[in-house]
Structure formats: structure tokens, C-alpha cells
Amino acid sequence: MMHMTFYWGTKVTLLFDFWRTDSWLSYSLTLLFCFLFSAFYQYMEDRRLCVLAMGIIPPPSNQPSSSANGNATTPFLHPRLGTRLSKSARFATAVLFGVNSAIGYVLMLAVMSYNYGVLIAVVLGLTSGYFLFRAKEYEALIVEDTCACS
């Protein structure tokens, strides 16, 4: 029977009927897999952002560098506005986005087993993966999506 509320316990059915834990060893290995798969999700998101950052084609600079009175002009728009991606970078980021979406949904379904251990393993894996792979300089430069799930 599937649990409909969160519970503590070593007996979990995760994602498939054949993935059942019945001992501490199988439960621990399942939690380790959830942790590593969550960290892998953050790694893949880092790869997508890296491809995105590398594939940006800067806009042509047709603005004058100084105004009529000799003072330097400041553009009214953020410097990243007007940039576009090369076709190969666009394709690569789309593929990586699809892979990340699939991984994210699998993680969501794992958490929907309603086992506290699985929930904690996924959250700790996401946190560790973010710290290891995504807490970089360009992360502050690329604000693509304000959704918390990406």
C-alpha cells in the first residue's frame, strides 16, 4: 500500500514496483542513490548554464562611446539585453534543459514516496550539488528563470 503521509521507516517503494527496500542496507543504498542523483541534477544544470554563458553572441556596438559634450554615455539597458545565442548553443541548452527537466521530475516522484529519509537525501543532495557545482561567479550574471524548481 502506498503511504499518503510522510513516515519514517526503511520499507520504501521508490519509483518502480521492483525497487523496494526491506533492510537497512538496501534503504541506505537507495538514500545514497537519491543523494547522488540530486547532486547530479545540479551538475547538469551547471553544464547548461556554462553552455549558455559560452554561447552568447554579443550585440553589435553601434552606440557612440561619448556624447556631444565629451562625457561617456551610459546605456539605458542592461548590457546583456539584446544578446542572442548561437544556434548550436541554443540546441545544446534545449537538450540539457530537457534532461534536467526529466531528472527533476524523477526526483519529485521519489520525494512523493513520502519517506522522510528520501526527502532529506534529495534536499541534501540538491544543496550539496549547488554548493559544489553552481555557486560560481557567472551564476549571479545569468538570471534566466525565477522559478525555484530550476
FISESE-374127 format. One line per field, with one value per residue (C-alpha): y negated, x, z. Coordinates in Angstrom, 1 decimal, always signed. Example, Ala and Ser with C-alpha at 12.3 -4.5 7.8 and 13.67 -1.06 7.14 Angstrom:
2
py c(+4.5, +1.1)
px c(+12.3, +13.7)
pz c(+7.8, +7.1)
***
This chain:
150
py c(+0.0, -3.5, -6.0, -9.2, -11.0, -11.3, -8.5, -7.2, -3.7, -1.5, +0.0, -2.1, -1.5, -4.0, -4.9, -1.2, +1.8, +3.7, +1.0, +2.0, +1.7, +4.2, +3.8, +1.1, +1.9, +1.5, -1.6, -3.2, -2.4, -3.9, -7.1, -7.3, -7.0, -9.8, -12.0, -11.4, -11.8, -15.1, -16.3, -15.2, -17.3, -20.4, -19.4, -19.1, -22.5, -23.9, -22.5, -24.0, -27.4, -27.1, -26.3, -29.2, -31.6, -30.4, -30.6, -34.2, -36.4, -40.0, -42.6, -44.8, -48.0, -50.8, -53.3, -56.2, -56.0, -59.6, -62.2, -65.7, -67.3, -64.7, -62.7, -58.9, -57.7, -55.1, -52.7, -52.7, -49.0, -46.2, -45.2, -41.6, -42.8, -42.4, -39.4, -36.2, -32.6, -30.8, -28.0, -25.3, -26.8, -27.1, -23.5, -22.3, -24.3, -23.0, -19.4, -20.0, -21.7, -18.6, -16.2, -18.4, -18.6, -14.8, -14.4, -17.0, -15.1, -11.8, -13.5, -14.9, -11.4, -10.0, -12.5, -11.6, -8.2, -10.3, -8.8, -11.4, -9.7, -10.1, -13.7, -14.5, -12.7, -14.7, -18.0, -17.4, -16.2, -19.3, -21.6, -19.8, -19.8, -23.5, -24.3, -22.1, -23.0, -26.0, -28.5, -30.3, -33.8, -33.5, -32.3, -35.9, -37.1, -34.7, -35.2, -33.2, -31.8, -32.9, -29.6, -27.8, -24.5, -25.3)
px c(+0.0, +1.2, +1.6, -0.3, +1.5, +5.2, +6.6, +9.9, +10.9, +13.2, +10.5, +10.1, +8.9, +10.7, +9.6, +9.0, +7.4, +10.7, +12.6, +11.6, +13.8, +13.4, +16.7, +18.9, +21.4, +19.0, +17.5, +20.9, +21.9, +18.6, +19.2, +22.8, +21.4, +18.9, +21.6, +24.0, +21.2, +20.2, +23.8, +24.0, +20.9, +22.8, +25.9, +23.8, +22.2, +25.7, +26.7, +23.6, +24.4, +28.0, +26.9, +24.5, +27.2, +29.7, +27.2, +26.2, +26.8, +27.3, +25.2, +26.9, +28.1, +26.6, +26.3, +28.8, +31.3, +30.9, +28.2, +28.4, +29.8, +32.6, +31.2, +31.0, +27.5, +25.8, +23.5, +19.9, +19.6, +21.4, +24.4, +23.1, +19.9, +20.0, +22.4, +21.4, +22.6, +24.4, +22.3, +24.5, +24.3, +20.6, +20.2, +22.6, +20.9, +17.5, +18.7, +20.3, +17.1, +15.1, +17.5, +17.3, +13.5, +13.3, +15.7, +13.8, +10.5, +12.1, +13.4, +9.9, +8.4, +11.0, +10.1, +6.4, +7.2, +6.5, +9.5, +11.4, +14.8, +14.2, +13.1, +16.2, +18.5, +17.1, +17.3, +20.8, +21.9, +20.5, +22.1, +25.5, +25.3, +24.5, +27.4, +29.9, +28.8, +26.6, +27.9, +30.1, +30.7, +28.6, +25.6, +24.9, +25.2, +22.7, +19.2, +17.2, +14.3, +12.9, +11.2, +12.5, +12.5, +15.3)
pz c(+0.0, -0.8, +2.0, +1.7, +4.6, +5.5, +7.5, +8.9, +8.0, +6.0, +3.9, +0.8, -2.7, -4.9, -8.4, -9.6, -8.0, -8.2, -6.3, -2.7, +0.3, +3.1, +5.0, +6.3, +3.6, +0.7, +2.3, +2.8, -0.8, -2.0, +0.0, -1.3, -4.9, -4.2, -2.8, -5.7, -8.3, -6.8, -6.9, -10.5, -11.2, -10.0, -12.0, -15.2, -14.5, -14.1, -17.5, -19.1, -17.6, -18.8, -22.3, -22.1, -20.9, -23.6, -26.5, -26.0, -29.1, -28.0, -29.7, -32.3, -30.6, -32.7, -29.8, -29.6, -26.9, -25.9, -26.1, -27.7, -24.5, -24.1, -21.2, -21.6, -22.2, -20.1, -21.9, -20.6, -21.0, -19.1, -21.2, -21.6, -23.2, -26.9, -26.8, -28.5, -28.5, -31.4, -32.9, -31.5, -28.0, -28.3, -29.3, -26.5, -23.8, -25.0, -24.8, -21.4, -20.2, -21.3, -19.5, -16.4, -16.5, -16.7, -13.7, -11.8, -12.3, -11.3, -8.1, -7.4, -7.8, -5.5, -2.8, -3.4, -1.8, +1.4, +3.2, +5.3, +4.6, +0.8, +1.2, +3.3, +0.9, -2.1, -0.3, +1.0, -2.5, -4.1, -1.5, -1.8, -5.6, -5.7, -3.4, -5.4, -8.9, -9.2, -6.6, -9.1, -10.4, -13.5, -11.6, -10.5, -14.1, -15.6, -14.2, -16.6, -14.7, -11.3, -10.7, -7.7, -9.4, -11.8)
***
